[in-house]
């Protein structure tokens, strides 16, 4: 799967501007104006005199090509009138260049605390000339994934947040507005900020996980825009595996909430997957509150909050500590970044969506644990191998020697980068690009699902493990979960085929043993099972390392269960009965 990284390359729109157009020069002497050449604008150097201007030479040589002359005869080159004209032009050019320089500097983005950014010398990297920046930012970094039913407005919300926070400029929005009118309709303009490939624009549906970033005064955010269609749930799982906080987008429009919350909708599945994949907090964004059938209705908001809240509580969410509800309008931008006016919604006093994210308590990070970086993707560029992944635990520094598992291969880190520039140190929660030298290892030995660690503390690598599984809903054609059942397991970024070898113990609602070695289990049951993978995967015991100790089971495009790892690589054999 390829990652859509285009959305994260936007230059802050509110701080950027088009190249300056030179102002028309004041006419000082109409006799010499035809020979005057307009100087190019320079922001940091002054060029008051151009080589082609008459100021450079006092006499015109016969070989010099003649320009179109006015009927008035030129004055003598050494006359006082000519000297004064030249001095006036020089002064005006100098003054004009200085004014433009001051204007450019006044519009340039200003560095603000708390970030400390140090410019490194300009060099050509990745095929482009760009100033590399070494980032030291004490603000907490949060990975936010937008999930929910198809057409709930996830991409539109993501794109509008980027626009309102200055990460996308007006010119880009105008471009997308014209493109949206030709393809899907004007309402898709902000969705095009995240949905950048032609397939997504033509279908009007997100296929790959869009990725971008923005900042507030309190935190730094990476946006992960997950697809909502049921055909692309595997891509959605890859996005959620990188996230810390989930934003579950609900459409308040009459009928749309009901269809998404229905058994065949994606609202329920996305919420369960977010919980099982380690998302710590859930913010429910009730979108389209400005729609004509809703009109910022308190009754509609409370209806959604009550129905969805009860279901979330039954499926493991703590409503008081882990769930927040916020009314918004993704397309108009109301209550996204700035709190909305009370004239629009007099009953809401809870702040905007970004306010809610900013006020969440800092997440607990595993800085003191061994380094774990599950690999999401890789690509080769300019003789270097770039590896994408999220630091789940530990600390990574440039120059470190890493071990790739499975395989126990060693590589050295050349450089660490994120969306803003070069990092000296990468800590838990950072989505990073690790630059490696090509030739250290075979390129095929690095693939989605391998884990990077330090040499002295590798993860467990195995084809067999024991896990505790909560069965959700099995397929109608295969309603029994037995030994020999085959499906697909999603574990951190790894996706592998798995076979249920043995059912070891069926548990009751309190987690106590109910029946040893059951022949089968059904929907809603909890079972401890021995499982065998098609190839080796890195994993950890859940109690020791939750990030690498969770898994999800899917069969024929449907999530049938989720669980946690009890023991990697166990020497367990079924007892004779």
Secondary structure, DSSP 4 states (H G I P E B T S, - for coil): ---B-GGGGPPPGGG--PPPPPPPPP-S-TTTGGG--PPPP-SS------TTSTTS-SS--TTSPPPPPPSSPPPPTTSHHHHHHHHHHHHHHHHHHHHHHHHHHHHSPPP-SS-EEEEPPPEEETTEEE--EEEE--SEEEEEEEEESTTSSHHHHHHHHHHHTTSS-HHHHHHHHHHHHHHT-GGGTTHHHH--SHHHHHHTS--S-EEEEEE-SSEEEEEEE---SGGGHHHHHHHHTT-SEEEEEEE-STTHHHHHHSTTSHHHHHHHHHHHTT--EEEEEEE-TTSTTTSS-HHHHHHHHHHHHHHHHHTT--HHHHEEEEE-BTTTTBTTSSPPPTTT-TT--S--HHHHHHHSPPPP--TTSPPEEEEEEEEEETTEEEEEEEEEES-EETT-EEEEETTTEEEEEEEEE-SSSEESEE-TT-EEEEEEETTSS-GGG--TT-EEEETTSPPEEEEEEEEEEEE----GGG--EETT-EEEEEETTEEEEEEEEEEEEEE-TTS-EEEET-SEE-TT-EEEEEEEEEEEEEE--TTT-GGGSEEEEEETTEEEEEEEEEEET----PPP-
